[in-house]
Every structure is written in structure tokens, then in C-alpha cells.
Amino acid sequence: MGKTSRTRYTREFKLSLIRELESGKKLGQLSRENNIHPNMISRWKLEYEKDPESAFKGNGNTYKDAARNEELERLVGKLYAENDFLKKALGILEKRVQEEKERSKAG
């Protein structure tokens, strides 16, 4: 047996199904047309009725987003430090090249 992957539906899709239900379409018909179990559509409707503003905001993995943000902030800090180091090194090298040019002119 192969592992089946879950289908993730967008907030807009879920809301459109709820609107169709509210407009009078039958749950069975809606589930057949979209190949979704009627219990799932009912669950979405209940979730939406409970709190319309925060219903279907995401998949609940906000810690992954926070961890990714922290990782990116560390990377930005590291790149900033490397950039600063390279600017200083370039300044030193430019100074040495200028000194060499002056020595070659004088000598």
C-alpha cells in the first residue's frame, strides 16, 4: 500500500463551499461535485460559524515560520558581518596598492 498525501484546500475554496451551502445547495451534492466527504464540509462550516475571522488561517505550524524567521535573521547578521569585513579588507588593499604606486613613482 502506498502512502496517500493529504489535499490542502485554500481558505477561499473552503469559504466558497460554505457560501454555496448557505445559498441552499445540498451537502451531498456539494460533496459529490468536489469529491470531498460531507463530514469535512460540515466541519469547515462549524469552524467558520464559531469564529469567521480566524477560521482557516493556516495549518497551525506557526512555529515553523518563527524558526525560519530566526534563521533568516541570523543569516542576515552573518552576511552583514562578512560584508563589513570585506569592506575593511578592500580598504586596506586599496591603501597598499596606492602605497605601491607611490613607491614605484618615487623609485
N, C-alpha and C positions, 0 to 999 in steps of 0.2 A: 504494500500500500504506500502510495506517495503522500507526502505532506502537502496539505492544501493551504494556500495562503488566504488570509482574510481580506475581504474587499473593504476598502475605506471609502466612505461616502463623504462628500463635502457638505458643509453647513447649508449651502444654497440648495443642494439636492434634497436634503432632509426637510428643509423648510418648504420646498415646492411640493413634496409629498403630503406634508401636513396641511398645506393650503388646499390641495385637491381633496383631501379627506373632509376638511371643513366646508368645502363648497358642495358636498353631497355625494361625492364618488364613494362607492362601496369599498370597504377594506379589502375584501377578497379580490375584487377586480384590480385594485391598485397594486396589490402584492403580485398577482399574476403578470401584469403588464411590465413590472420592474424586476421580476424574478427575486423578490425579497419576501422572507417569511412574514406573515401578518403580525406575529408577536413583536418582531423588530420594529415595524412601523408603529405599532401601538406603544411600544416603549419610548420611541422618539417623541411621539405625541405627548405622552405623560411628562417626559423630561422637559419639553418645551412649555407645557402648561404650568409646570412647577416654577420655572424661572426662565422666561423668554430671553432675557438679556445675556445670561451666561450659558445657555444651552448650546451644546455643540461647539464649544470654544476650541477644543483641541483634543489630543489623545491622552492628556494627563501626564505627559512627560516633561513638565516644565524644568525639572532638574537637569535634563539633558541640555536644554537651551542655556541655563545658567552656567553649567560646566563649560559649554562651548564658548560662551562669552568670556569667562575667566581665562580659558586657554588662549583666546584671541587677544585679550588684554596683555597677557604675559608675552605673547609673540610680538605685539606692538612695542612693548617695553624693551624687549631684546633687540629688535630692529632699530629702535631709537638709539640704544647704546652703541650698537655696531656702526650706525651712521655717524654718530658723534666721534667715535674712534677713528673712522676712516677720514673724516674731515680734518681732524688733528694731524693724522699721518700725512695727508696730502699737503697740508700747510707746511709741515716740516720738510717734506721732499721738495716742494717748490722753493723753499728758502735755501736748501742745499744746492739745487740746480742754479739758482740765481748767484749764489756764492761762487760756484764753479765757473760760471760765465765771467764773473768779475775777475777771478784769478787768472783765467785764460787770456783776458784782455790785458791785464796788467803785466803778465809774464811773457 
